[in-house]
Amino acid sequence: MSDMPPDWLPPHNMQLALIYARAANGVIGKDGTMPWHLPEDLAHFKTLTQGHPVIMGRKTWDSLPARFRPLPGRANIVVTRQADWHEIGAQRASNLREALLFAEQTATTTAWIMGGAQIYAQALPLASRVEVTEIDRDFDGDALAPTLGPEWQEVARSRHVGSGGLPFSFVTYERRCG
């Protein structure tokens, strides 16, 4: 996380949260896509992030189907090293710190980190909440979820079965105090 000093924190009036779906073996993606089809997860993602800024890496932006870019009802902030990158409906940021400063300008209470793996790893030490769709099956993949250490506490879990028969849970983790 070389773009931020180790003691740098997100803006004080904004919560930083991660959101992702994870297979039982930790996989979150394969070849730039999700290796499962779970409409209930997408609806949950939309409900939680609606009206809030979403921060993602350029590859995550590219992985969104063109008809869904930018994600409606949310400020879309894309972190990329490509200085000449621009897309209609997206705010380019050169690093996570700049992305968080853009997010602060939206005057909402939460900024959501939505991928990919590098952005999750950079944001996790700054986050106070993680929303995970835990899928009860292993999948092949090349991108893994961040590891949540003992500083994270599960505070809510609801079990479901997807319309395609795939069992999963919506799980909320919060950073332990002290």
C-alpha positions as CSV (number, residue, x, y, z in Angstrom):
1,M,0.0,0.0,0.0
2,S,2.7,2.4,-1.0
3,D,0.4,5.2,-2.0
4,M,-0.6,5.9,1.6
5,P,1.3,6.5,4.8
6,P,0.7,3.6,7.3
7,D,-1.3,5.9,9.6
8,W,-3.5,7.4,6.9
9,L,-7.2,6.8,7.5
10,P,-10.3,7.3,5.3
11,P,-12.1,10.6,5.8
12,H,-13.6,10.7,9.3
13,N,-17.2,11.2,8.2
14,M,-17.2,8.2,5.9
15,Q,-17.2,4.4,6.6
16,L,-15.1,2.2,4.2
17,A,-16.6,-1.2,3.5
18,L,-15.6,-4.1,1.3
19,I,-18.2,-6.1,-0.6
20,Y,-17.6,-9.4,-2.5
21,A,-18.9,-12.9,-3.1
22,R,-16.5,-15.7,-2.1
23,A,-16.6,-19.4,-2.9
24,A,-15.9,-21.9,-0.1
25,N,-12.3,-22.2,-1.2
26,G,-11.8,-18.4,-1.2
27,V,-12.2,-17.8,-5.0
28,I,-13.7,-14.5,-6.0
29,G,-13.0,-14.6,-9.8
30,K,-11.8,-16.5,-12.8
31,D,-10.5,-14.9,-16.0
32,G,-12.0,-11.5,-15.0
33,T,-15.5,-12.8,-14.3
34,M,-17.4,-14.4,-11.4
35,P,-17.4,-18.2,-11.9
36,W,-21.0,-18.6,-10.7
37,H,-24.4,-17.2,-11.5
38,L,-26.2,-15.9,-8.4
39,P,-28.8,-13.3,-9.2
40,E,-29.6,-12.9,-5.5
41,D,-26.1,-11.8,-4.8
42,L,-26.3,-9.1,-7.5
43,A,-29.5,-7.8,-6.1
44,H,-28.0,-7.8,-2.6
45,F,-25.0,-5.9,-3.9
46,K,-27.2,-3.3,-5.6
47,T,-29.3,-2.8,-2.4
48,L,-26.3,-2.2,-0.2
49,T,-24.3,0.0,-2.6
50,Q,-27.2,2.1,-4.1
51,G,-26.6,5.8,-3.5
52,H,-23.0,5.3,-2.4
53,P,-19.7,5.6,-4.2
54,V,-18.2,2.3,-5.4
55,I,-14.5,2.0,-5.8
56,M,-13.0,-0.6,-8.2
57,G,-9.9,-1.3,-10.2
58,R,-9.9,-0.9,-13.9
59,K,-10.0,-4.6,-14.6
60,T,-13.1,-4.8,-12.4
61,W,-14.6,-2.0,-14.4
62,D,-13.8,-3.8,-17.6
63,S,-15.4,-7.0,-16.3
64,L,-18.8,-5.3,-15.9
65,P,-21.1,-5.9,-18.8
66,A,-21.1,-2.7,-21.0
67,R,-24.8,-2.3,-20.5
68,F,-24.3,-2.0,-16.7
69,R,-21.4,0.6,-16.9
70,P,-21.4,2.9,-15.1
71,L,-23.4,1.2,-12.2
72,P,-26.5,3.5,-12.0
73,G,-27.3,5.4,-8.8
74,R,-23.7,5.3,-7.6
75,A,-20.5,7.3,-8.1
76,N,-18.2,5.0,-10.0
77,I,-14.6,5.6,-9.1
78,V,-12.0,3.6,-11.0
79,V,-8.4,3.2,-9.8
80,T,-5.9,2.9,-12.6
81,R,-2.3,3.8,-13.3
82,Q,-3.3,4.6,-16.9
83,A,-3.1,8.4,-16.9
84,D,-5.1,8.7,-20.1
85,W,-7.9,6.3,-19.1
86,H,-11.4,7.8,-19.1
87,E,-14.9,6.4,-19.5
88,I,-18.2,8.2,-19.4
89,G,-19.8,7.9,-16.0
90,A,-16.5,7.0,-14.2
91,Q,-14.2,9.1,-12.1
92,R,-10.5,8.1,-12.6
93,A,-8.3,7.9,-9.6
94,S,-4.6,7.1,-9.7
95,N,-4.5,5.3,-6.3
96,L,-6.8,4.3,-3.4
97,R,-6.2,7.4,-1.4
98,E,-7.3,9.6,-4.3
99,A,-10.3,7.4,-4.8
100,L,-11.3,7.8,-1.2
101,L,-10.9,11.6,-1.5
102,F,-13.3,11.6,-4.5
103,A,-15.7,9.4,-2.5
104,E,-15.7,11.8,0.4
105,Q,-17.1,14.5,-2.0
106,T,-20.2,12.5,-2.6
107,A,-21.4,13.3,1.0
108,T,-22.6,9.8,1.7
109,T,-21.8,7.7,4.8
110,T,-20.2,4.7,3.2
111,A,-17.8,4.1,0.3
112,W,-17.8,0.5,-1.1
113,I,-14.7,-1.3,-2.3
114,M,-15.9,-3.8,-5.0
115,G,-12.7,-5.3,-6.4
116,G,-10.4,-6.5,-7.6
117,A,-8.1,-8.5,-5.3
118,Q,-5.4,-5.8,-5.2
119,I,-7.8,-3.0,-4.3
120,Y,-9.3,-5.3,-1.6
121,A,-5.9,-5.9,-0.1
122,Q,-5.1,-2.2,0.0
123,A,-8.4,-1.2,1.5
124,L,-8.8,-4.0,4.1
125,P,-6.6,-2.3,6.7
126,L,-8.7,0.9,6.4
127,A,-12.1,-0.7,6.4
128,S,-14.5,-1.0,9.3
129,R,-17.0,-3.4,7.6
130,V,-17.0,-6.3,5.2
131,E,-20.1,-7.7,3.5
132,V,-19.5,-11.2,2.0
133,T,-21.7,-13.5,0.1
134,E,-20.3,-16.8,1.2
135,I,-21.1,-19.5,-1.4
136,D,-21.2,-23.0,0.0
137,R,-19.3,-24.6,-2.9
138,D,-15.7,-24.6,-4.3
139,F,-15.1,-23.0,-7.7
140,D,-12.0,-22.9,-9.9
141,G,-10.5,-19.4,-10.1
142,D,-7.5,-17.2,-10.3
143,A,-8.5,-14.4,-7.9
144,L,-8.9,-14.9,-4.1
145,A,-10.7,-13.0,-1.4
146,P,-8.8,-11.1,1.2
147,T,-8.1,-13.1,4.4
148,L,-10.1,-11.8,7.3
149,G,-8.0,-12.0,10.5
150,P,-8.9,-12.1,14.1
151,E,-9.6,-8.3,14.1
152,W,-12.8,-9.2,12.2
153,Q,-16.0,-10.4,14.0
154,E,-19.1,-11.9,12.3
155,V,-22.1,-9.8,13.4
156,A,-24.8,-11.1,11.1
157,R,-25.5,-14.1,8.9
158,S,-28.5,-15.1,6.8
159,R,-28.6,-18.4,4.9
160,H,-30.3,-18.8,1.5
161,V,-30.6,-21.0,-1.5
162,G,-30.3,-19.4,-4.8
163,S,-32.9,-19.8,-7.6
164,G,-30.4,-22.2,-9.3
165,G,-30.1,-24.3,-6.1
166,L,-26.8,-22.9,-5.0
167,P,-26.6,-22.5,-1.2
168,F,-25.1,-19.3,0.2
169,S,-25.1,-16.9,3.1
170,F,-25.0,-13.1,3.4
171,V,-22.5,-12.4,6.1
172,T,-21.5,-9.1,7.8
173,Y,-18.2,-8.7,9.5
174,E,-17.2,-5.7,11.5
175,R,-13.7,-4.7,12.8
176,R,-13.3,-5.4,16.5
177,C,-12.8,-2.4,18.7
178,G,-9.4,-2.1,20.4
